[in-house]
Amino acid sequence: MNPRFSAVTLQLPHWLESELPAADHIFATPEDRMGLVLRLASLNIKHQTGGPFSAAVFDLESGTLIAPGVNIVVASHASIAHAEMVAVSMAQRSLLTHDLGSLGNSGTQLVTSVAPCAMCLGAVPWSGVRSLICGAREEDANAIGFDEGSKPTDWVAQLETRGITVQNDLMRDAAANVLKTYKESGGAIYNGRSPN
Amino acid sequence: MNPRFSAVTLQLPHWLESELPAADHIFATPEDRMGLVLRLASLNIKHQTGGPFSAAVFDLESGTLIAPGVNIVVASHASIAHAEMVAVSMAQRSLLTHDLGSLGNSGTQLVTSVAPCAMCLGAVPWSGVRSLICGAREEDANAIGFDEGSKPTDWVAQLETRGITVQNDLMRDAAANVLKTYKESGGAIYNGRSPN
């Protein structure tokens, strides 16, 4: 008997892996890591495979890439498939654990092209990452028409209470430019509030 | 060449489909819908397939089930695989859209055994549902050791601003009892903050 409900599958766009350096490549600085993330966001626009958002999980100490992610909401028919969710899920799938803080290594870091929306922010503590670095601000995403949702005003402090350090505004101008490029290219601005 | 990053797959536990009535079954009242959700949460404990949480998406007007979900975090190695996220994703997969409000029907309703954590709350507006019904409260989940995260204190109003109605405390006692049963059975309480 065929199942009534099919599995939900989240998959990176076909072009993505060929854009990555070798698995042992060291992304030594925060700027190196954000540079990769912004390049993937730009490529996601160019290939028309999703929204102008990218993220990646790195080994905090060594600087190796554990997993990348880009926004694949529309292509995947999945509103949860934001870049941060994809990166975290790919990293957990790769390491076969739901907790990226459980590996006894130096910890993991999530680098995202835009500060997380309310959903992705809520996902950060569950993920087990120990560090979050953000490029553009929430208001830069709202400025092109996305609704990033309602976040606690003290969200940075709330993460730090849970043992997660936060760095905002890393390469913010470059990150915000990626958003503007998307808007100018006529990319879809989706929100879950289309009128009935 | 084998891909470096495998697809992430979210799949309902093997026992779940056989517990559902026929696809045209009408869940006429909120209590009927919550009844199904609480039964699936209990079965998820009994079968040891995940945390004590369940949710489902219904057609708001007809009362038919669009898709169920249960917590499959540990089994799926995926911290995003909370019941609400699974139910919404299964519904979107089934209807082939990232926006459950885009179908021109009377709208869709998410019924969840416990009020959403910060992540799942943030996911609600993106999902396109028009109605949210919650059983147990966040504090009932926190009471058995989960960390539901930091939510805006006015989260109900924030959803209603986005056109989503909220009903809390439906069958709260029965829903909280499911959580207690899990705790007493020695079920795993996971949080993404295991010390390094």
Interface residues (C-beta under 8 A of the other chain):
Chain A: P3 R4 F5 S6 A7 V8 T9 L10 Q11 L12 E17 L20 A23 A67 P68 V73 V74 S76 H77 A78 S79 I80 A81 M85 V86 V88 S89 M90 Q92 R93 S94 L95 L96 T97 H98 D99 L100 G101 S102 G104 S106 G107 C117 A118 M119 C120 L121 G122 A123 P125 W126 S127 G128 V129 R130 D147 G149 S150 K151 P152 D154 W155 Q158 R162 G163 Y190 N191 G192 R193 S194 N196
Chain B: P3 R4 F5 S6 A7 V8 T9 L10 Q11 L12 E17 L20 A23 A67 P68 V73 V74 S76 H77 A78 S79 I80 A81 M85 V86 V88 S89 M90 Q92 R93 S94 L95 L96 T97 H98 D99 L100 G101 S102 G104 S106 G107 C117 A118 M119 C120 L121 G122 A123 P125 W126 S127 G128 V129 R130 D147 G149 S150 K151 P152 D154 W155 Q158 R162 G163 Y190 N191 G192 R193 S194 N196
